[in-house]
Amino acid sequence: MITALRLLAVAGVLIAASSGSALAQATVDNDLLARGEYLLKISGCTHCHTAEGGEPLAGGRALETPFGTFYTPNITAHPTAGIGAWSAEDFQRALHQGLAPDGSDYYPAFPYTSYTLIRAEDAFAMHAYLMSLPASTRPNREHELAWFLVSRLAATAWKWLFFDAGEIQQSPGQNEQWNRGAYIAEALGHCGECHTPRNLLGALQADLAYAGNAEGPEGELVPNITPHKDTGIGDWSREGLEEFLKFGELPSGDYTSGSMEAVIEGVRHLTPQDRDALIDYLRALPSIDNRVRK
């Protein structure tokens, strides 16, 4: 009888331990997915990878550039139409190195030039969240590019000339707030991809970082967001920047439009702490006098 009672007690302990372990794992999974959802929203993935009127993240959005039209791919969890067959390592390799699972190079219309800075644990969370979403069977569409870009060798050559892979590193000369803002702007938000002008080969001009771009997405004028008082946003108050990042409201009382309207749909989800960090970083950028005009 005593032996039987001991066995029951041991079994109870094992069941309780197993239940506790399962609960802990479920909490970890939920936290990971919540983290991935947050990162995906503030990174603007849904906007670029969703065609007008199309299924979320199923691709097909046209990106018109001086080099032709790129069509964003399906990044839902479908195993053939999307990226459902990708491992977390495949996903990280795409972000960090601009490489497809088969080893071919992506064109830099996919902003891996900024996403390379994303930390591995954040890339893992983003992949986990994408894999938890509904899959779409929408097939990918071929890009319509100039003849000299049809071969992926052109992307390989471009990367050799202009691409440096590597996660972002803490700047020891700056505080934690500045470093967090740098991570949001440079990596996750990839703000410089639109707000920095490009050279004739499509590479960002580092000496004019964030100083505006006259040839932005779909030919839009993208403003100077350095702290220059006349041609940038140096005369914006902190409260004005907060209102803009939350609602897209400009100091004039008007609201942003075009591509930035969609960006606001993502960055409005920034936590107050992350929004403050981003504002601090933008206000600390070098002031560049560059009035964007056609």
Summary of the structure (lengths in Angstrom):
residues: 294
radius of gyration: 22.4
end to end distance: 90.8
largest distance: 90.8
contacts: 878
relative contact order: 0.11
helix: 47%
strand: 7%
